[in-house]
Amino acid sequence: MYCKLRCALKMRQRGESGRRMRYDFAYALETFVQTILNDYAKLSGRVDRRDFWHFASIVAAIFMLVLALSLVSRQLSVIGLVGCIGFIIPSCAIAVRRLHDAGASGWLLLVPGLNIILLAFRGRVGPNRFGPDPLGARLDAFA
């Protein structure tokens, strides 16, 4: 019994329990770059919460940096604004795939309030009409 508890505690500290995971900046940056380069406007398929929120955190950090630079110079704000407009399409695409994970249509992205609720909660377990469960491979590793 003690061994099982100790192993569970070690797994939890390493982020392997599946419940709470620490923020991993390297993984967030990798998710961001992969989404920008490979899945720029991909509206089909599903994405799990972790990838979605890692992408959103990097985009939010870039927006805050652009905001800070806009306070310094007007030219930097124009360049930053043009750069941030480029994030609209991949942000909408990953949000649509996140809604697909919840089993909802991507059109619900246009419904304020409801879309935030669906983006925050875990998606449907197992495959749905939008594709296989993105957590399927990760969960099978712990079984």
N, C-alpha and C positions, 0 to 999 in steps of 0.2 A: 504494500500500500504506500509506504513512504517513498519507495523508488518511483512509482507511478506519478505521485505528486511532484517529486523533484524533476522528473523528466518533463512533465507538463509545464512546470514553471520555467525550465530552460527553453522549451519550445516557445512559450509566450514571450520571453525576453528577446528571442531571436525573431519574433514576428511570424512564427509558423502556426499559431493556433487558429488563424483564419478570422479571429474576431477583431482584435486591435493590432494594427500594424503601425510601426513608426514611419514617419515621413522619410523617404529616401530620395534625396535631391538628384543623385545620379540616375536613378530609375525614372524620376519625373522628367528629367532632361531627355533621356532616351525615348520615353513615350512621346514627348513633345516633338522631337526631331522625326521620329517614325511617322507620326500623324501628319506632320507638315510635308514630308517627302513622299511617303507611300500612300497615305489615305487622305489626300488633300480634300477631295470632294466625294469620297466614297459614302454613299447613303445606305448601302445594303450591309447586312450583318449586324453583329452585336458587339458591345464593348462593356467591360465590367466597371464597377464603381471606382476601383483603384486607378485604372488608367484614365478614366474621365476626370477625376478630381486632381490627379497629378498634372494632366494637361491644363486644366482650368487654373491651377495654382501658378504655373509658369506664365500663362497668358495674363493673369492678374498682375504678376510681378513686372511683366513688360509694360503693361498699361500704367502702372504706378511710376516706373522709370520714365516713361514718356511724359507723364504729368509733371514729374519733377524737372525734367529737361525743358518743358514748356515754360516753366517759371523763370528759367535762366535766359532763354533766347527765343525770339519769335520764329527765326528760321529753323531752329531745332524742333519747335513744336509742329511746324508744317511737315517737316521730314518725318517726324514721329507719327503724326496723324496719318500720313499716306502709308507708312509701314503698318500701322495698326489696322487699317482698313483691309489689309491682306489677311488678317486673322479672322475676319468675319466668316468666310466660307468654311475653313477647317473647324472653327468653333461650332458652327451650326451642324456640320457633318457629324462630328463626334457626339453632339447632343442628340441628334436623330438616332444614331446607333445606340446610345444609352437608353433612349425611349424604347427602341426595339427590344433591348434586353428586358425591359419591364413588360413586354408584350403589347405595347401601345404603338399607335401609328406615329410617324414622325411629324404629322401635322399638329399634334398636340403641343409642339414646341411654341406654337402661336397662342396658346391659351395660358395667360399669366396665372401664376399660383399653382395650378395643377402640374405644370411641367416641372417646377422645382421639387414638388413632392415626389414625382416619379423619378426624377434624376437622383434623389437622395437615397432612396430605399433599394434594397437588393432586388435584382431582377428575378425572373422566373427560373426555377431550377429545371434543368433539362432543356432539350431542344424545343423551340417554338417555330412559328411560321417564318421567322426572320433568320433562323440559323441555329447552329449548335450553341450550347451553353459555353460562354467564354471562360468560365471557371472550371469546366469539366476536366481539363487536363491537370489543373492544379489540385483539385479535390481528389482525383484518382491517385495522386502521388501520396496522399496521407492515408488512403484506405488500406 
